[in-house]
Every structure is written in C-alpha cells, then in structure tokens.
Amino acid sequence: MLLSSSSALAGEVFTPGYDRAKLKPGIVHIGFGAFHRAHQAVYTDSALAASFGDWGIVGVSLRSFEPIRDLKAQDHLFSVISRDASGAEPRVVGSVVGGISAANDRDGLLVLLADPAIRIVSLTVTEKAYGFDPASGGLDRRHPAIAADLVTPGAPVGVIGFLVEGLARRKRAGVQPFTVLCCDNLPTNGRVVERLVLEMAQAHDPALAGWIAAEGAFPCTMVDRIVPAATDETRRRAADLLGVEDRLALDTEPFMQWVIEDRFVSGRPEWERAGALFVADVEPYEKMKLRMLNGPHSMIAYLGQLKGLEYVKDVMAVPDYAERVRRHMAAAALTLDPVPGIDLDKYREQLIERFSNPTIAHRTKQIAMDGSQKLPQRIFAAAVDDLAAGRDAAVFAEATALWIAYVMQNPQIEDPRAPELRQASGAVDPADPSASFFALPGLLPRRLAEGREWRDLVNSALNLELRAA
C-alpha cells in the first residue's frame, strides 16, 4: 500500500500537526527534488503546525514527470527520515498540496503563476539551470533555455523564462507580483536572480522590467541540509518505519538551517516558528556556507572520486583526508568577515561531525557534478580573497587541482561545459598542466587566471595527483 492520507502508520512517526483538508496553495516551488522535500517543505510543514495559513506548496518539476506522478499517487505526502548514529526519526510531510510537470503541462504552470493566491515562487533548480554568465553577471545567451525564452517568451522552457512570463501575466491582469525566493547555492542568490529576470523582462518589454523592479522582491537566502539522493535502501527503510510504501522517501541528517532576508511583497509563512532565521543581510551566512561547507564538500567529492571512495563518510574515515578537509575549512574561515551569532571554530567542528555521519550515504559522484558552475563561488572566490590578504591560497589551489585531475580522468563528466572541459583535457601541456583549464573563458576570476604564482601551486598539486593515479 502506498503512503496516503488514510494510511495507518506504524511506530513513532511525526505527522502533520494541522488539518490538511483546509490547506490551500500559496507557494509554487520550482525544482521539486530531494533537497526541497527535506528542507523548505519541512520548514513549511512545521510553520503551518505553529501558525496555520494558506501556504500550501505546489511542487513543480521542469523536466521530470516521475516525481509528480508519485506525489499525486500518495495524496501529495512523503516521508523524510533524519538519521545519525543515535537512530532514525521519520516524519510525514504534509505541506505540499499539488504538483505539476512543466514538461507536460506548461500552460498549467503559467496559469498557476498568474493566480493571485500564489504569493511566493521558491526555487531549487541547481546553479546551472539559471543561465547565469559569470563573466558579465547577466544572462548567458548561449544557454539553451535562455536562448529559447528570449525568442518565444510566451512558451518558456527555462526557470527564468517561466518567472518572467508569469510576472508578465500578473502585470496584465493587475495582480501584485509574487516574491521570488531563490534557495540555490549562488552568492547573493536573490540579487543574481533579480538581475536575470530583469534582463530578460527588459528584452521583452521595458515597462514590465520597470514594474518588476519597483513592485517585486527577490530576497537572498542561505539553505543547509545534507540530503543524499534516495536509493532502494532508502525506500525499504521507509517502508519498515512507516508500514507503507513511500516512493518519495528521503534520508537526511538531523541538522538543517535556513537564513532568509526578510523582504516579501505579499506575506509569507511564519518560518521563524520552525527555526528559520530572518536577517537584514544574508551574505555573511551565505559566504560562510559556500566556503566552509560547499567548498570542502566539493574537495571531498573529487578526492573520493580519484581515490575510489563512494561516499563522503568514506573519505572522512581516512585520517589524512579528514585532516586535509579540516585545513581547508580553517583557511576558508580566514577569508570571512564575522558572521553574527556564529563561532566559526565550532561551526567547523560541527561540519566535520556532519560529514562523518556514518548513516548518511552521500555519494561523492553526486557532489562532483557541475564543477564549472560550483567552483567559482565555492573555491575561486575564496582564493582571490586569500591572495588579497597576503596569504598563498594553497588549500584552494589543492581543491582546484583535484577538480582538474577528476575532469582529466572522466571524459564522460556531467557538466554544462563538458565539451570545453574535454577539449582542455586533451590540450594539457605537461610543463603547465592546468593552463588549458585556466584559459577557459569566464571560468576563473582575472586575479587567478592571469597570475602565474597561484597557477604554479595548482600545477604542483595536480602533478602529485596525476602521478598517484
């Protein structure tokens, strides 16, 4: 039997603390994947239990049909199982009230985006989906979705196109804009998405761009929870704990964090009742997470892939590798400004403990994907700041070398710039093995791309990895 509203659940299972029959949609979430289900949907579930309102979530998948099919088959319910060495804590999440696969129902999504009841559109679509050009800071007009949506705005295929067309329909109908809430790992993510939306809107209709700029809101956020991709083992565990089948079950860690800029145009759930932190400036928290968590996470992924270690916990079980991770975090902390309410030494130790969680099977291969989109904010920006402070940025050179070695040894790499990366791998000069990667347009900041001293550090670390292969 599938998980549903009528399921008789087994054992100690946390269930929604409100009447789901009364819950109406107020949020559209684009990117209905594992992270959203284990993070924003859980926060919203807890917020609704503390202070009920019309903040049900409609989950949207831009490409896949299966998650939405499974969601509907389960009355829009799914389970999230928090696990660590002390045990497992399952909960059934009830905050999602609908689902749309945009690949099958573009018009349905556009109608929903224009609906006055929808007041927030949140996003977890990964860095590569936005069509962001790091060189210009604006739209990457070579990105397939961006190129298509600039030509046919009424029939969008990408996330920016959907946002712009949805806002255009609201403007024509005299409806207030929705708040756009980006929850992806982009620096100043709200500002980035705002610029992309305004640039596309300007290309279609300058009056629309002016209206969005004056009336809309794009808060910045920082999100944190380690959520591995689900496996058959995940689903078997959920069945044992729940007593029913859950095709959307997830394992995750107990820790979760959400820092949000409090800038919304037409209300929001009381997420603070669920533990979210509302602040005037998210950037210190965001930079802390990108550099102390995401950067080392990427380093772990490439190290694991090069050494044949499948999971993050496997890498952390090797004392030398764990010490390298600790050194990376310590160096990253030196590039940060003070973060209100955070002791960075304690934060580092907490991260080490989280990465070492023996119950979380987070694949290094999963984290290693899309490095060209992740490293600029996770590694390269920290290296620039470290060099500006008079230090050598050696740990960031090491992480960069691990990525390059991984790319060179994986011709079928999953990355939006895979053809360029394969070309760079085939043009390696043994005397300067990272040069062809440094020459890729828009990849590295000028300070790194044009300076030889730091590249020599990358080359030294890269040669060590290549000799060890």
Beta strands, then each sheet from edge to edge (+ up, - down):
strand 1: 25-30
strand 2: 56-61
strand 3: 78-84
strand 4: 87-93
strand 5: 96-101
strand 6: 120-123
strand 7: 179-182
strand 8: 221-224
strand 9: 250-252
strand 10: 257-261
strand 11: 277-279
sheet 1: 5+ 2+ 1+ 6+ 7+
sheet 2: 4+ 3- 9-
sheet 3: 8+ 10- 11-
end
